[in-house]
Amino acid sequence: MGTMGLALPWKARIASALREPAAVGRWETRVEPSEQLAGGPAQTGAAPASEDAALAAACRAGDLRAYERLYAMHGARMKNLARNVLGSTVDAEDAVQETFLKVQRSIASFRGQSSFVTWTYRILINTCYDARRSRLRKKEVTTDDDSEETPRREPRAPGAHPSLGMALERALAKLTRHQRDVFLLYEVEGFRHAEIAGMLQISEAASKNTLFQAKKNLREMLEPPRSSSAELQ
């Protein structure tokens, strides 16, 4: 069954919201030229600016098919990104579902200062951050509960990212959140610095510098320890 035929929770809830009388005026608002996509620094998924703008306009108009297209184009990649950030397939799926609902609720505020797709990924990343904070708070509450098991990072599917071995996984966990996220977005997910800048609301220079620092720290952590004999030479 194709993506369009999937009974996705976010799809049902968006469809329900669009049927509400109060939503008619909200979704039939004409997209002013100033709110049309200006192209943004880079088009995630290689979507032309005109296609990105059309997708944004259709979502603003309340066209459910536009949300379906957005999911068909980016749903799998969004889940993969969320899984890398959250370490759990279940949490990643929840984050993507919540992201689509937030896009539907917030589409009227989109002003085209970045590409629509980049804006969507920014919502996803912020949703993942919220989920991480919530999980951390829950962990703090249950710290004294001896029956509570320490959450374990879900093992990756074989071949999902062969470059991310166990040693690298452990090293990544020691990076700052910012360094880890930039590294994952650039090296694992393949986003460009312009796209990362839009998602994390930083400059391209900051993205490049953060990646440089992340790689430097990873190299230091992954470099095999020098043997005592080598040190004596």
N, C-alpha and C positions, 0 to 999 in steps of 0.2 A: 504494500500500500504506500502511495506517495505521501510526501509531507503534507500536501494540501488536504488529505483525507484523515489525517491523524486527529484524534479527539484530545487535543492538548488542553490542559486546565486553563492556561492563560488565554487561549483562544476562546473558550466558552465564556470566561469572565469578561473579556473585552467585548464579545458579541452581545452579552447581556447589558453591559454598560452603554453600548451604542444604541440599544433599543429603548433606553430610558428617555422620556420626553425632554428632560432637562438637557440631554446630550445633543439634541438637534441643533440648537443655535451654536453650541460649542464646536461641533464638528463641521458645520457648514460655513464657518468663518473663512473668508477668502484670504489666501496667502498673499500678503503684500510683497512687492518686489524686494523691499528691504529685508524681508524675512526669508526670501529665497536663498538657497545655498549659494554662497560665493565661491565654492570650490574647496575651501579648506586647504590646509597645507599638503595633505596627501589623501588619496582615496583608498581606504581600507578595502581589501578585496578587489582592487583594481577597477572599481565601479566608476564610470565617467561622471563628471560633475552634474551633467544634465540628468542622468539616471538617478543619481543620489538625490537631487532636488525634487525630481518627480516622485520618488518614493516618500520623501518627507511630506510633500504636499498631499499625497494620497492618504498618508496616515493622519495628517491633520484633518482631512475631510471625513475621516471615520470609515475609510474603506478597509474592511477586514482582510481583503485579498492582499493589500499592501503589507499588513503585518505578517501574513502567511509567506509572502515573498521574502520579507526580511528574515524570517525564521529559516526558510529554505536556503537562503544564501549564507547565513552566518550562524545558525543555531548550533551546528556541530562544533565549529571553531570556538564559539562562546562557551560551550560546555567544557571543552578541553582547557580553555584558559581558566575558567572558574575552578576546575578540578586541580590544576597546577597551583592555584592560589590557596585553595581550601583543603586540598589533600583528600577529598572524599567525593565520590561520584554522586552520592545522594545529596550532599550539600550543594554540589555544583548544579545539579538539576533544579534544586529549589531556588538557587540564585538566578538562574536563567529565567525560570518562571516569573520570579519577582521582578526581574529586569523588564520583561515585556509588559507587565502590568504598570510599572513605573513609567515606561515610555508612553503608554496610552494615557496615563493620568497627567503627564508633564509635557506632552507634545505641543501644547499651546505656548509653552515658554521657550520653545526652540527658536533661535534667532539666526541660525546659519553662520555663526561665528566660526564654526568648524564644520566638517562634513557631518551629515546626519548619522552616518554609520559610526564615525568616531565618537559622536555624542552618545550614541547607544552603548558603545563599549565603555565609555566613561561611567555611565550609569551602572553597568555590570560590575566594573571594578569597585565602585563605591558600595555597591550592594555586597560584594565579597568582603570588603573592609568591615561593613556593619556586622556581617555574619561572624567574622573572626572576633570582633570585639564582644559580641554576644556570647560566643563560645568561651572566650576567656573569662567573662564575668561568671558564667555558669561553673566553670572549672574552679574559680576562686571560692564560690559558695560551697562547693562539694569537696574542698580540699581535705577537710577533717573527716570525711566519710570514708572509713577504711574499705567499705564494700564497693566503692566507686573505682572502676578501673581507669587507668590513664588512657586517654584516647590515643589510638595508634593511627599513624598515617597509612592510608589505604595503599596496598601494593599496586604498582602500575601493571597494566596489561602487557604481556610480552611483546616487545617490539614497538610499544607506543612511542617511546623516546629513548632509543638505545644509548644516546649520549648521556642520559641521566642515570648513571649507575648509583649504587648505594653510597659510595664515597662522596660523590657529587651532591647527592641528596642531603647527606649530613652537613656538608660544607655550606650548601645553600641555606640550610636552617640557621646557620651561624651569622649570615649576613644581616644587615639591617633590613627592615621590611622594604624600604624604598629601593635599596640596591637589588634585593631579590626580585622585586616586581619588575624593575627595568630589565634585569637580566632575562627573566622568563619571557617578557614581552618581545624582546629583541632576538635573543638567541634561540628560544624554543618555539615561540609562536610566529616569529618572522615579521613582526611589525617594524616599520621604519621609524626613525627617530622623530620625524614630523608627526606621525600618528601617535606615538607614545607621548609626545609633548601635549597633544590635544587631549588624550585620555587622562593623563595625570595632572594636567594644568600646570605644566612646567615649560621652560624654554627647551629648544632643541639642544642648545649647548649644555644645559643641565642634564638632559637625558644622556648625552654622549659622555659627559664627565662621570655621571653615576655609573654607567656601564663600565667605563675604564676602571673605576675604583672597585667595582664588583669583581671584575676579572682579576685585578691585581690581588685582591683578598683571597679569591678562590685559588689562584696559582700558589699563593703562600701556604694555604691550608692543604692543598692536594700534593704539593711537592714532597717526594719521598724523603724521609729523614736521612741525613748524611751519616754514614757509618763512622765509627770511631777511628778506623784505620785511615779513612779518607781525610778526617780532620787532622791527623798527625802528619800527613804529607805536606 
